[in-house]
């Protein structure tokens, strides 16, 4: 694993922060125009021909769209929720080992010879004012079999059942009127892993080894969002931590589109990495690949 990916992701989040501030500054003339239009439309001024003429020049003689008449943000005094089930087409790359038996892994769920027995992934988000609570959950049951280039065994089969729960809470440090934001987040990442490594007979006889591990890492990071248009936006998240494992980090960047007031489609790329190497159990892996999600606001 490399910290270069983490540095790049933090740069993306900072760029998104700058984009949010730039969009807020660029919106100032529109607010001024709306104020001028509202003044021209004052009933006490309708008898003044010059103001009526000025109003017609601004609006073309037609009422301005509703979203142009006010730039006030919606009230955030109430809790706002979003549930986002998603599909993660992940590739697992790295090394895994139990005792002296270690194998290199480079497989994707879309490869032949890979079995995705079951998978479930979802994110739940709650917000009130500047308070942010985010929980991500993913479970997968993945198996793969491949030929072994070494002379000792003919092939290997690796099976991983992974459960990752990532509850975090934070504070919104940037919340612009145009929809751009940056959150500071902190929490834990709980891992439960069942691993089975099967070595098929070659020079040595066949052998199977299985083991499970649970651990908890503390994590800290940033999440950001920048509005591109009334419907389109970019979003990203970067965090790092450790404790139960030697080191873990996560990077995510994506693009979203609002579909009505309650729904959104999100597509992006995610990299979740961990290096756990304790008590004769090695799981030094990176899970990375495209993500497709569907957000429901309520």
C-alpha positions as CSV (number, residue, x, y, z in Angstrom):
1,X,0.0,0.0,0.0
2,X,1.2,3.5,-0.7
3,X,0.5,6.8,1.0
4,X,0.6,8.5,-2.5
5,X,-3.1,7.5,-3.1
6,X,-4.0,9.1,0.3
7,X,-2.2,12.3,-0.5
8,X,-4.0,12.5,-3.9
9,X,-7.4,11.9,-2.3
10,X,-6.8,14.7,0.3
11,X,-5.8,17.0,-2.5
12,X,-9.1,16.2,-4.3
13,X,-11.1,17.0,-1.1
14,X,-9.2,20.3,-0.7
15,X,-9.9,21.2,-4.3
16,X,-13.6,20.4,-3.8
17,X,-13.5,22.8,-0.8
18,X,-12.0,25.5,-3.0
19,X,-14.6,24.8,-5.6
20,X,-17.4,25.3,-3.1
21,X,-16.0,28.7,-2.0
22,X,-15.5,29.7,-5.6
23,X,-19.1,28.8,-6.4
24,X,-20.4,30.8,-3.4
25,X,-18.4,33.8,-4.5
26,X,-19.7,33.5,-8.1
27,X,-23.2,33.4,-6.9
28,X,-23.1,36.9,-5.3
29,X,-24.1,38.9,-8.5
30,X,-27.2,36.6,-8.8
31,X,-28.3,37.4,-5.2
32,X,-27.9,41.1,-6.0
33,X,-30.0,40.8,-9.2
34,X,-32.7,39.0,-7.3
35,X,-32.8,41.7,-4.6
36,X,-33.0,44.4,-7.3
37,X,-35.8,42.5,-9.1
38,X,-37.7,42.0,-5.8
39,X,-37.4,45.8,-5.1
40,X,-38.7,46.6,-8.6
41,X,-41.7,44.4,-8.0
42,X,-42.7,46.1,-4.7
43,X,-46.4,47.0,-4.9
44,X,-45.6,50.5,-3.5
45,X,-43.5,51.2,-6.6
46,X,-45.8,50.0,-9.4
47,X,-46.8,53.5,-10.2
48,X,-43.3,54.5,-11.1
49,X,-42.7,53.9,-14.9
50,X,-38.9,53.8,-14.6
51,X,-39.0,51.0,-12.0
52,X,-41.5,49.0,-14.1
53,X,-39.3,49.4,-17.1
54,X,-36.3,48.3,-15.1
55,X,-38.2,45.2,-13.9
56,X,-39.1,44.3,-17.5
57,X,-35.5,44.5,-18.6
58,X,-34.3,42.2,-15.8
59,X,-37.1,39.6,-16.2
60,X,-38.0,40.0,-19.9
61,X,-41.5,41.0,-18.8
62,X,-42.0,37.4,-17.3
63,X,-41.9,36.2,-13.7
64,X,-38.5,34.9,-12.7
65,X,-38.2,31.1,-12.0
66,X,-38.9,30.1,-8.4
67,X,-35.4,29.0,-7.8
68,X,-34.0,32.3,-9.0
69,X,-36.2,34.3,-6.5
70,X,-34.5,33.1,-3.4
71,X,-31.1,31.7,-2.5
72,X,-32.0,30.9,1.1
73,X,-31.0,27.4,2.1
74,X,-33.6,24.9,3.4
75,X,-34.0,24.7,7.1
76,X,-31.5,22.3,8.7
77,X,-33.1,22.3,12.2
78,X,-34.7,18.9,11.6
79,X,-32.9,15.6,11.1
80,X,-32.3,14.7,7.4
81,X,-31.6,11.1,6.4
82,X,-30.3,9.3,3.4
83,X,-30.0,5.6,2.8
84,X,-27.7,4.5,-0.1
85,X,-27.5,0.8,-1.1
86,X,-24.6,0.3,-3.5
87,X,-22.8,-2.2,-5.7
88,X,-19.0,-2.4,-5.4
89,X,-17.3,-4.3,-8.2
90,X,-14.1,-4.8,-6.1
91,X,-10.8,-6.3,-7.0
92,X,-8.8,-7.9,-4.1
93,X,-5.1,-7.5,-4.4
94,X,-2.3,-8.2,-1.8
95,X,-1.2,-11.1,0.4
96,X,-3.0,-13.4,2.8
97,X,-1.5,-16.0,5.1
98,X,-2.3,-18.4,8.0
99,X,0.8,-19.6,9.8
100,X,3.4,-20.5,7.2
101,X,0.9,-20.8,4.4
102,X,0.9,-17.5,2.4
103,X,-0.6,-16.7,-1.0
104,X,-0.7,-13.7,-3.3
105,X,-4.1,-12.5,-4.4
106,X,-5.1,-10.5,-7.4
107,X,-8.8,-11.3,-8.2
108,X,-11.9,-9.4,-9.2
109,X,-15.6,-10.4,-8.8
110,X,-15.9,-10.1,-12.6
111,X,-13.0,-12.6,-13.3
112,X,-13.7,-16.1,-14.4
113,X,-13.0,-18.6,-11.6
114,X,-14.3,-16.2,-8.9
115,X,-17.4,-16.9,-6.9
116,X,-19.4,-14.2,-5.2
117,X,-21.6,-16.2,-2.9
118,X,-23.2,-13.3,-1.3
119,X,-22.8,-9.5,-0.9
120,X,-24.5,-6.6,0.8
121,X,-23.4,-3.0,0.9
122,X,-25.1,0.2,2.1
123,X,-24.4,3.6,3.6
124,X,-26.7,5.5,6.1
125,X,-26.3,9.2,6.7
126,X,-28.0,11.5,9.2
127,X,-27.6,15.3,9.5
128,X,-28.9,18.1,11.7
129,X,-27.5,21.6,11.4
130,X,-23.7,20.9,11.3
131,X,-23.8,17.6,13.0
132,X,-23.0,14.6,10.7
133,X,-23.4,10.9,11.4
134,X,-22.4,8.4,8.7
135,X,-22.4,4.5,8.9
136,X,-21.1,2.3,6.1
137,X,-21.7,-1.5,6.1
138,X,-20.4,-4.1,3.7
139,X,-20.5,-7.9,3.8
140,X,-19.1,-10.2,1.1
141,X,-18.5,-13.9,0.7
142,X,-15.9,-14.4,-2.1
143,X,-13.9,-17.4,-3.2
144,X,-11.3,-17.9,-6.0
145,X,-9.2,-20.7,-7.3
146,X,-6.0,-20.3,-9.3
147,X,-3.0,-22.3,-10.5
148,X,0.0,-22.1,-8.3
149,X,3.3,-21.3,-10.2
150,X,5.3,-22.9,-7.4
151,X,6.2,-26.7,-7.5
152,X,4.9,-27.6,-4.0
153,X,1.1,-27.4,-4.8
154,X,-0.9,-27.7,-8.0
155,X,-3.3,-24.9,-7.2
156,X,-4.8,-22.8,-4.4
157,X,-8.2,-21.8,-3.4
158,X,-8.9,-18.8,-1.1
159,X,-12.2,-18.0,0.5
160,X,-12.9,-14.8,2.4
161,X,-15.9,-13.7,4.3
162,X,-15.5,-10.1,5.2
163,X,-17.8,-7.9,7.4
164,X,-16.8,-4.2,7.7
165,X,-18.8,-1.7,9.9
166,X,-17.7,1.9,9.8
167,X,-19.7,4.3,12.1
168,X,-18.4,7.9,12.1
169,X,-19.6,11.2,13.5
170,X,-18.4,14.7,12.6
171,X,-18.9,18.4,12.1
172,X,-19.6,20.3,8.9
173,X,-16.8,23.0,8.7
174,X,-18.0,24.4,5.3
175,X,-21.7,24.7,4.4
176,X,-22.3,27.1,1.5
177,X,-25.6,28.3,0.2
178,X,-25.0,26.7,-3.2
179,X,-24.8,23.2,-1.8
180,X,-21.1,22.7,-1.4
181,X,-19.8,21.3,1.9
182,X,-16.8,19.8,3.8
183,X,-17.1,17.5,6.8
184,X,-14.5,16.5,9.4
185,X,-15.2,12.9,10.5
186,X,-13.9,10.5,13.1
187,X,-15.0,7.0,14.2
188,X,-14.1,3.4,14.1
189,X,-13.8,0.6,11.5
190,X,-14.7,-2.8,12.8
191,X,-13.5,-5.8,10.8
192,X,-14.6,-9.4,11.0
193,X,-12.8,-11.8,8.7
194,X,-13.1,-15.5,8.0
195,X,-10.4,-16.9,5.8
196,X,-9.8,-20.4,4.4
197,X,-6.8,-21.3,2.3
198,X,-6.8,-24.6,0.5
199,X,-3.7,-25.9,-1.2
200,X,-4.2,-28.7,-3.8
201,X,-1.8,-31.6,-3.9
202,X,1.4,-31.2,-5.8
203,X,4.8,-32.4,-4.5
204,X,3.3,-31.9,-1.1
205,X,-0.1,-33.4,0.0
206,X,-3.2,-31.2,0.0
207,X,-3.8,-29.1,3.1
208,X,-6.5,-26.7,4.3
209,X,-6.1,-24.0,6.9
210,X,-8.9,-21.8,8.3
211,X,-8.9,-18.9,10.8
212,X,-11.1,-15.9,11.8
213,X,-10.1,-12.5,13.2
214,X,-11.9,-9.5,14.6
215,X,-10.3,-6.1,15.2
216,X,-11.2,-2.4,15.5
217,X,-9.3,0.5,14.0
218,X,-9.8,4.2,14.8
219,X,-10.2,6.4,11.7
220,X,-10.1,10.1,11.0
221,X,-10.8,11.9,7.7
222,X,-12.6,14.4,5.5
223,X,-15.7,14.2,3.3
224,X,-16.6,16.8,0.7
225,X,-19.1,17.7,-1.9
226,X,-19.1,20.4,-4.6
227,X,-22.1,21.4,-6.7
228,X,-21.6,21.5,-10.5
229,X,-25.2,22.4,-11.5
230,X,-28.7,22.2,-10.0
231,X,-28.6,18.4,-10.5
232,X,-25.0,17.3,-10.8
233,X,-22.3,17.3,-8.1
234,X,-19.0,15.7,-7.2
235,X,-18.3,14.0,-3.9
236,X,-15.3,12.4,-2.1
237,X,-14.0,10.9,1.1
238,X,-10.6,10.1,2.5
239,X,-9.6,8.6,5.9
240,X,-6.8,6.8,7.6
241,X,-6.2,5.1,10.9
242,X,-5.1,2.0,12.7
243,X,-5.0,0.3,16.1
244,X,-6.2,-3.2,15.7
245,X,-4.4,-3.4,12.3
246,X,-1.0,-1.9,11.5
247,X,-2.6,0.6,9.1
248,X,-5.8,1.2,7.2
249,X,-7.0,3.9,4.7
250,X,-9.9,4.6,2.4
251,X,-10.3,6.7,-0.7
252,X,-13.5,7.5,-2.6
253,X,-14.3,9.9,-5.4
254,X,-17.5,10.0,-7.4
255,X,-20.2,11.9,-9.4
256,X,-23.8,12.2,-8.4
257,X,-27.0,13.3,-10.1
258,X,-30.2,14.2,-8.3
259,X,-33.4,12.6,-9.6
260,X,-36.2,14.6,-8.2
261,X,-36.1,15.8,-4.6
262,X,-35.7,12.4,-2.9
263,X,-33.4,10.3,-5.1
264,X,-29.9,10.4,-6.4
265,X,-27.7,8.2,-8.6
266,X,-24.0,8.0,-7.6
267,X,-21.0,6.4,-9.5
268,X,-17.4,6.5,-8.5
269,X,-14.3,4.6,-7.4
270,X,-13.4,3.2,-4.0
271,X,-10.1,1.9,-2.5
272,X,-10.3,0.3,1.0
273,X,-6.9,-1.0,2.3
274,X,-5.8,-2.7,5.4
275,X,-2.6,-4.3,6.7
276,X,-3.2,-6.8,9.5
277,X,-0.3,-9.0,10.5
278,X,-0.7,-10.5,14.0
279,X,-0.6,-13.9,15.7
280,X,0.3,-15.8,12.5
281,X,-2.6,-14.2,10.6
282,X,-1.8,-12.0,7.6
283,X,-4.3,-9.9,5.7
284,X,-2.5,-7.2,3.7
285,X,-5.1,-6.4,1.1
286,X,-6.5,-3.6,-1.0
287,X,-10.2,-3.8,-2.1
288,X,-10.6,-1.4,-5.0
289,X,-13.0,-0.9,-7.9
290,X,-16.0,1.0,-9.3
291,X,-19.0,1.8,-7.1
292,X,-22.6,2.4,-8.2
293,X,-25.2,3.5,-5.6
294,X,-28.8,4.7,-5.3
295,X,-29.6,7.3,-2.6
296,X,-33.0,7.7,-1.0
297,X,-33.6,10.9,1.1
298,X,-36.3,11.0,3.8
